[in-house]
Amino acid sequence: MLCRELRAGLPDKVSFQIPCGGYFVWLKFPGKINTQEFRKSAQKHNVDFLPGSFFSPESGLSSHMRLCFALYGDDGLIEGVKRLARVIEQAHPELFN
Protein backbone atom coordinates (compact mmCIF):
# COMPACT_ATOMS: atom_id res chain seq x y z
CA MET A 1 0.00 0.00 0.00
CA LEU A 2 2.72 2.48 0.95
CA CYS A 3 4.68 1.72 -2.21
CA ARG A 4 1.61 2.35 -4.37
CA GLU A 5 1.13 5.75 -2.73
CA LEU A 6 4.83 6.60 -3.05
CA ARG A 7 4.79 5.76 -6.75
CA ALA A 8 1.69 7.90 -7.29
CA GLY A 9 2.82 10.84 -5.15
CA LEU A 10 6.56 11.12 -5.75
CA PRO A 11 8.44 11.81 -8.97
CA ASP A 12 10.06 8.95 -10.87
CA LYS A 13 13.46 10.43 -10.03
CA VAL A 14 12.97 9.13 -6.48
CA SER A 15 13.48 5.37 -6.54
CA PHE A 16 12.73 2.53 -4.17
CA GLN A 17 12.30 -1.21 -4.17
CA ILE A 18 9.20 -2.92 -2.88
CA PRO A 19 10.32 -4.71 0.28
CA CYS A 20 9.86 -8.47 0.52
CA GLY A 21 9.44 -8.19 4.28
CA GLY A 22 10.39 -6.07 7.22
CA TYR A 23 9.04 -2.72 8.32
CA PHE A 24 10.76 -0.16 6.12
CA VAL A 25 10.96 1.23 2.61
CA TRP A 26 14.19 2.90 1.55
CA LEU A 27 13.94 5.81 -0.89
CA LYS A 28 16.90 6.93 -2.98
CA PHE A 29 17.14 10.47 -4.28
CA PRO A 30 19.19 11.43 -7.33
CA GLY A 31 22.45 13.32 -7.29
CA LYS A 32 23.77 14.86 -4.11
CA ILE A 33 20.44 15.48 -2.41
CA ASN A 34 20.97 15.22 1.33
CA THR A 35 17.77 14.03 2.98
CA GLN A 36 18.88 15.20 6.42
CA GLU A 37 18.70 18.78 5.17
CA PHE A 38 14.91 18.74 4.87
CA ARG A 39 13.98 16.50 7.81
CA LYS A 40 13.14 19.44 10.11
CA SER A 41 10.80 20.82 7.50
CA ALA A 42 9.10 17.44 7.27
CA GLN A 43 8.67 17.32 11.04
CA LYS A 44 6.98 20.75 10.91
CA HIS A 45 4.45 19.16 8.55
CA ASN A 46 3.88 16.27 10.99
CA VAL A 47 5.66 13.68 8.91
CA ASP A 48 9.03 12.14 9.67
CA PHE A 49 11.64 9.81 8.27
CA LEU A 50 15.16 8.78 9.10
CA PRO A 51 17.91 10.01 6.81
CA GLY A 52 20.09 7.28 5.38
CA SER A 53 23.19 8.88 6.89
CA PHE A 54 21.92 7.75 10.32
CA PHE A 55 22.67 4.18 9.21
CA SER A 56 26.14 4.73 7.80
CA PRO A 57 29.29 5.11 9.91
CA GLU A 58 30.91 7.45 7.40
CA SER A 59 27.90 9.63 6.47
CA GLY A 60 27.19 7.53 3.42
CA LEU A 61 23.64 7.01 2.19
CA SER A 62 23.01 10.76 2.52
CA SER A 63 20.73 10.63 -0.53
CA HIS A 64 18.58 7.90 1.05
CA MET A 65 15.58 7.99 3.36
CA ARG A 66 14.06 5.22 5.46
CA LEU A 67 10.29 5.15 5.93
CA CYS A 68 8.51 2.91 8.42
CA PHE A 69 5.18 1.44 7.32
CA ALA A 70 4.57 -1.00 10.18
CA LEU A 71 3.10 1.36 12.77
CA TYR A 72 0.47 3.14 10.70
CA GLY A 73 -2.82 2.32 9.08
CA ASP A 74 -3.66 2.97 5.45
CA ASP A 75 -5.15 6.42 6.08
CA GLY A 76 -2.08 7.53 8.02
CA LEU A 77 0.26 6.27 5.31
CA ILE A 78 -1.71 7.98 2.55
CA GLU A 79 -1.66 11.28 4.41
CA GLY A 80 2.00 10.84 5.29
CA VAL A 81 2.96 10.41 1.63
CA LYS A 82 1.00 13.55 0.70
CA ARG A 83 2.80 15.55 3.37
CA LEU A 84 6.17 14.10 2.47
CA ALA A 85 5.63 14.88 -1.23
CA ARG A 86 4.89 18.53 -0.37
CA VAL A 87 8.04 18.78 1.72
CA ILE A 88 10.17 17.20 -0.99
CA GLU A 89 8.69 19.48 -3.65
CA GLN A 90 9.41 22.55 -1.50
CA ALA A 91 13.00 21.44 -0.85
CA HIS A 92 13.71 20.12 -4.37
CA PRO A 93 11.19 21.35 -6.95
CA GLU A 94 13.53 20.24 -9.74
CA LEU A 95 12.56 16.64 -9.00
CA PHE A 96 8.97 17.36 -10.02
CA ASN A 97 9.83 18.87 -13.43
C-alpha positions in Angstrom: 0.0 0.0 0.0 2.7 2.5 1.0 4.7 1.7 -2.2 1.6 2.3 -4.4 1.1 5.8 -2.7 4.8 6.6 -3.0 4.8 5.8 -6.8 1.7 7.9 -7.3 2.8 10.8 -5.2 6.6 11.1 -5.8 8.4 11.8 -9.0 10.1 8.9 -10.9 13.5 10.4 -10.0 13.0 9.1 -6.5 13.5 5.4 -6.5 12.7 2.5 -4.2 12.3 -1.2 -4.2 9.2 -2.9 -2.9 10.3 -4.7 0.3 9.9 -8.5 0.5 9.4 -8.2 4.3 10.4 -6.1 7.2 9.0 -2.7 8.3 10.8 -0.2 6.1 11.0 1.2 2.6 14.2 2.9 1.6 13.9 5.8 -0.9 16.9 6.9 -3.0 17.1 10.5 -4.3 19.2 11.4 -7.3 22.4 13.3 -7.3 23.8 14.9 -4.1 20.4 15.5 -2.4 21.0 15.2 1.3 17.8 14.0 3.0 18.9 15.2 6.4 18.7 18.8 5.2 14.9 18.7 4.9 14.0 16.5 7.8 13.1 19.4 10.1 10.8 20.8 7.5 9.1 17.4 7.3 8.7 17.3 11.0 7.0 20.8 10.9 4.5 19.2 8.6 3.9 16.3 11.0 5.7 13.7 8.9 9.0 12.1 9.7 11.6 9.8 8.3 15.2 8.8 9.1 17.9 10.0 6.8 20.1 7.3 5.4 23.2 8.9 6.9 21.9 7.8 10.3 22.7 4.2 9.2 26.1 4.7 7.8 29.3 5.1 9.9 30.9 7.4 7.4 27.9 9.6 6.5 27.2 7.5 3.4 23.6 7.0 2.2 23.0 10.8 2.5 20.7 10.6 -0.5 18.6 7.9 1.0 15.6 8.0 3.4 14.1 5.2 5.5 10.3 5.1 5.9 8.5 2.9 8.4 5.2 1.4 7.3 4.6 -1.0 10.2 3.1 1.4 12.8 0.5 3.1 10.7 -2.8 2.3 9.1 -3.7 3.0 5.4 -5.1 6.4 6.1 -2.1 7.5 8.0 0.3 6.3 5.3 -1.7 8.0 2.6 -1.7 11.3 4.4 2.0 10.8 5.3 3.0 10.4 1.6 1.0 13.6 0.7 2.8 15.6 3.4 6.2 14.1 2.5 5.6 14.9 -1.2 4.9 18.5 -0.4 8.0 18.8 1.7 10.2 17.2 -1.0 8.7 19.5 -3.6 9.4 22.6 -1.5 13.0 21.4 -0.8 13.7 20.1 -4.4 11.2 21.4 -6.9 13.5 20.2 -9.7 12.6 16.6 -9.0 9.0 17.4 -10.0 9.8 18.9 -13.4 
